[in-house]
Amino acid sequence: MADEVKPISPLKNLLAGGFGGMCLVFVGHPLDTVKVRLQTQPPSLPGQPPMYSGTFDCFRKTLMREGIRGLYRGMAAPIVGVTPMFAVCFFGFGLGKKLQQKHPEDVLSYPQIFAAGMLSGVFTTGIMTPGERIKCLLQIQASSGETKYAGPLDCAKKLYKEAGIRGIYKGTVLTLMRDVPASGMYFMTYEWLKNIFTPEGKSVNELSVPRILVAGGFAGIFNWAVAIPPDVLKSRFQTAPPGKYPNGFRDVLRELIRDEGITSLYKGFNAVMIRAFPANAACFLGFEVAMKFLNWAVPNL
């Protein structure tokens, strides 16, 4: 499955993963804003239309009311978090592969790649949870008409003042439930497609840009196919008032299914899937381009 196993360079992973993550956020954040607003909109009253009828309605209303800045609201928090988060993500994946190899030349099976990807999801949760918490609160406050937080730093300060570190890390378990299996699917799909797209006798390192984009895009789609239900629960839980769900995600799940049915676990599906392909294609292309540049510019780093 791989023609050569290179030693892991944490610094290269930091730089390349961070660059790939920034590409992902810039391309995907507008539809992430739409996704969160769809997932957290209140149930409509009897006889009243919902706040947003769907993905395109939410996108149109946000753009009309708040302009392009509204679609990029809350982006500072994930941008600040992506460099260390994607560095840890790609490093965790590489470490997960290395831990399963008895010899550097060993070729891993797809289940082993899935396991390595799950390890990366565990590693990134500590960085992802506070960023997601702040991002979701900033994204929904504009649509609610309230302005409780002036920005990401103000949001973090107020959360810490209200509930300490637990307030900032609210939703950690749900983030783990989302990211561990989804990250396994993410990396396994990418590696699988790279191998499929590699012509016989060629190296996966020689893949063309369009093939990297397709592999990365579909990896994102498969990732979110696994991640959407826990992501819906996470968004609802992280933006709820303190004390609303004393039993955690079980209360959120019970309320959602009781009030809106099982399909509510797939709220924002269209926005997620429309975003997943270009955002993750940009991420993996950014990572691969940055790694090639680093290998050329500083091969011994």
C-alpha positions in Angstrom: 0.0 0.0 0.0 3.0 2.3 0.3 6.2 2.1 -1.5 8.3 3.9 1.1 7.9 4.8 4.8 9.6 8.0 5.7 10.5 8.9 9.3 8.0 11.2 11.0 9.1 14.8 11.3 7.0 16.6 14.0 8.1 20.0 12.8 7.2 19.3 9.2 3.9 17.9 10.3 3.3 21.1 12.3 4.0 23.4 9.4 2.3 21.3 6.7 -0.7 20.3 8.8 -1.2 23.9 10.0 -1.1 25.2 6.4 -3.6 22.5 5.3 -5.9 23.3 8.2 -5.9 27.0 7.3 -6.8 26.1 3.7 -9.7 24.0 5.1 -11.1 26.7 7.3 -10.9 29.5 4.7 -12.7 27.3 2.1 -15.2 25.7 4.4 -16.1 28.2 7.1 -19.1 29.9 5.3 -21.0 26.6 5.1 -19.9 25.6 8.6 -21.7 28.7 9.8 -24.8 27.6 7.8 -24.5 24.1 9.3 -24.3 25.3 12.9 -27.3 27.7 12.5 -29.4 25.0 11.0 -28.5 22.6 13.7 -29.2 25.0 16.5 -32.3 26.9 15.3 -35.2 26.5 17.7 -38.2 24.4 16.7 -40.8 26.4 14.8 -44.1 27.1 16.5 -47.3 25.5 15.2 -48.4 27.2 12.1 -45.2 29.2 11.8 -42.4 28.6 9.3 -39.0 27.6 10.6 -36.3 30.3 10.8 -34.4 28.6 7.9 -36.1 26.3 5.5 -32.8 24.7 4.4 -29.2 25.2 3.5 -29.6 27.6 0.7 -32.3 29.6 2.6 -29.9 30.0 5.6 -27.0 30.9 3.3 -29.1 33.5 1.5 -30.6 35.1 4.7 -27.2 35.2 6.3 -25.6 36.9 3.3 -28.4 39.4 2.9 -28.6 40.4 6.6 -24.9 40.3 7.6 -23.0 40.3 4.3 -19.9 38.1 3.6 -18.6 38.8 7.1 -21.6 37.0 8.5 -20.6 33.8 6.7 -17.1 34.1 8.2 -18.3 35.0 11.7 -16.4 33.1 14.4 -13.6 32.1 12.0 -10.8 33.5 14.2 -11.2 30.7 16.8 -10.8 27.8 14.4 -8.0 29.7 12.5 -6.1 30.0 15.8 -6.7 26.4 16.6 -6.0 24.8 13.2 -2.2 25.1 13.2 -1.7 23.1 16.4 -4.8 21.0 15.8 -3.8 19.8 12.4 -0.2 19.4 13.4 -1.4 17.1 16.2 -3.8 15.4 13.9 -1.3 14.5 11.2 1.4 13.7 13.7 -1.0 11.5 15.7 -1.9 9.7 12.5 1.8 9.1 11.7 2.5 8.0 15.2 -0.4 5.6 15.1 1.0 4.0 12.0 4.5 3.8 13.4 3.2 2.2 16.6 1.7 -0.6 14.6 4.8 -1.3 12.5 7.4 -3.8 13.7 9.7 -2.7 10.9 9.7 0.7 9.0 9.1 -1.1 5.7 5.9 -2.9 7.0 2.8 -2.2 4.9 -0.3 -1.5 7.0 -3.7 -2.9 6.3 -6.7 -0.6 6.0 -8.1 -1.5 9.5 -4.7 -0.5 10.9 -4.8 2.8 9.0 -8.3 3.3 10.5 -6.9 2.7 14.0 -4.1 5.2 13.4 -6.7 7.7 12.3 -8.7 7.2 15.5 -5.6 7.9 17.5 -5.3 11.3 15.8 -8.9 12.0 16.8 -8.1 11.4 20.5 -5.0 13.7 20.2 -6.9 16.6 18.6 -9.9 16.7 21.1 -8.1 18.8 23.6 -7.5 21.6 21.1 -10.7 21.1 19.1 -13.3 21.3 22.0 -12.7 24.8 23.2 -12.4 26.1 19.6 -15.6 24.4 18.6 -17.4 25.7 21.7 -16.4 29.4 21.0 -17.0 29.1 17.3 -20.6 27.7 17.8 -21.5 30.4 20.3 -20.3 33.2 18.0 -22.0 31.7 15.0 -25.4 31.5 16.6 -25.4 34.8 18.5 -25.7 36.8 15.3 -28.8 34.9 14.1 -30.4 35.2 17.6 -30.1 39.0 17.6 -28.1 39.1 20.8 -24.5 40.2 21.2 -23.2 38.7 24.3 -19.6 38.1 23.1 -17.5 40.8 21.3 -15.2 38.1 19.8 -13.3 34.9 20.4 -11.1 36.2 23.3 -14.1 37.9 24.9 -16.1 34.7 24.6 -13.3 32.6 26.2 -12.9 35.0 29.1 -16.6 35.1 29.8 -16.9 31.3 29.6 -14.0 30.9 32.0 -15.5 33.5 34.4 -18.9 31.8 34.4 -17.8 28.1 34.7 -14.1 27.9 34.8 -12.1 25.5 32.5 -15.2 23.2 32.4 -17.1 25.9 30.7 -14.5 26.2 27.9 -14.3 22.4 27.6 -18.0 21.8 27.6 -18.8 19.1 25.0 -15.5 17.2 25.3 -17.1 13.7 25.3 -19.3 14.5 22.3 -16.2 15.8 20.5 -14.5 12.5 21.2 -17.6 10.6 20.0 -17.5 12.6 16.8 -13.8 12.8 16.0 -12.4 9.4 16.9 -14.4 7.2 14.5 -14.6 10.0 11.9 -10.9 10.6 11.9 -10.3 6.9 11.3 -12.7 7.0 8.3 -11.0 10.2 7.1 -7.5 8.9 6.9 -8.4 5.4 5.8 -10.5 6.8 2.9 -7.7 9.2 1.8 -5.1 6.5 1.8 -7.4 4.0 0.0 -8.2 6.5 -2.7 -4.6 7.5 -3.1 -3.7 3.9 -3.7 -6.6 3.5 -6.2 -5.6 6.6 -8.1 -1.9 5.7 -8.3 -1.0 4.1 -11.7 0.8 0.8 -11.6 4.5 1.2 -11.2 4.2 4.8 -9.9 4.5 6.2 -6.4 1.7 7.7 -4.4 4.0 10.7 -4.0 3.7 11.4 -7.7 -0.1 11.9 -7.7 -1.4 14.8 -9.7 -3.2 17.8 -8.1 -6.6 16.8 -9.4 -6.3 13.3 -8.0 -5.2 14.6 -4.6 -8.2 17.0 -4.6 -10.6 14.1 -5.4 -9.1 11.8 -2.8 -9.1 14.6 -0.1 -12.6 15.7 -1.1 -14.1 12.2 -0.8 -12.2 11.6 2.5 -14.0 14.6 3.9 -17.4 13.3 2.7 -16.8 9.9 4.3 -15.5 11.6 7.5 -18.7 13.7 7.8 -21.0 10.8 7.0 -19.8 9.3 10.3 -19.5 12.5 12.2 -22.9 14.3 11.5 -25.1 12.7 14.3 -22.6 13.4 17.2 -21.9 16.8 15.6 -25.5 17.7 15.8 -25.6 16.7 19.5 -22.4 18.5 20.2 -23.6 21.8 18.6 -26.9 21.7 20.5 -25.1 20.8 23.8 -22.3 23.4 23.5 -24.7 26.3 22.8 -27.3 25.4 25.4 -27.8 27.5 28.6 -26.0 26.1 31.7 -27.9 23.3 33.4 -30.3 22.6 30.4 -28.9 19.1 29.9 -27.8 17.8 33.3 -27.3 14.3 31.9 -25.2 15.5 29.0 -25.6 14.1 25.5 -28.3 11.6 26.6 -30.6 14.5 27.4 -29.8 16.2 24.1 -30.5 13.0 22.2 -33.7 12.3 24.0 -35.0 15.8 23.4 -34.1 15.9 19.7 -35.7 12.5 18.9 -38.8 13.4 21.0 -39.4 16.8 19.5 -38.0 16.5 16.0 -37.6 12.8 15.2 -34.6 10.7 14.2 -34.0 12.8 11.1 -33.0 15.7 13.4 -29.6 13.9 13.9 -28.9 14.8 10.3 -29.6 18.5 10.5 -27.3 20.5 8.3 -26.5 17.4 6.2 -26.6 19.4 2.9 -24.4 22.2 4.2 -21.9 19.7 5.6 -21.7 17.6 2.4 -21.5 20.7 0.2 -18.7 22.0 2.4 -16.9 18.7 3.0 -15.6 18.1 -0.5 -13.9 21.5 -1.3 -12.8 22.1 2.3 -11.0 18.8 2.7 -9.7 18.8 -0.8 -8.1 22.1 0.0 -6.8 20.7 3.3 -5.0 17.7 1.8 -3.7 19.6 -1.2 -2.3 22.2 1.2 -0.7 19.5 3.3 0.8 17.7 0.4 2.1 20.8 -1.3 3.6 22.1 2.0 5.3 18.7 2.7 6.8 18.6 -0.8 8.1 22.1 -0.3 9.6 21.3 3.1 11.1 18.1 1.8 12.8 20.1 -1.0 13.7 23.2 1.1 14.8 21.5 4.3 15.2 17.8 3.7 17.0 17.2 7.0 14.5 19.1 9.2 
